[in-house]
Amino acid sequence: QLPAFVGFDGVFADNVRAYEKIFNTAEGHHEPLPAGYDDKLSPLEKLCVLRTIRLDCVCDAVTEFVANDIGQRFVDPPTFDIAKSYADSTNCTPLIFIL
């Protein structure tokens, strides 16, 4: 059992309506956790809670987590240089574009 989640099951049961708001909102990962757990839990632990309630929001939440904790450059896609890619291609390694 994880120390941060001791008693969480009881708190969840007592605050079902508050957690229902997270479940029903379009961007559940932006909603604060009820009963003081928004301040008690680390960002990674909040991701664990979000995963149990809103699996569909986890991808966006993880993207924000990575951007906030280690940097936006790890989230942004690299720029594509078509001239460089064309120069690297040959008749054996052609460029293939998927639209």
Buried (B, 14 or more C-beta within 10 A) or exposed (E): EEEBBEEBEEBBEEBEEBBEEBEEEEEBBEBEBBBEBEEBBEEEBBBBBBEEBBEEBBEBBBBBBEBEEEEEEEBEEEEEEEEEEEEEEEEEEEEEEEE
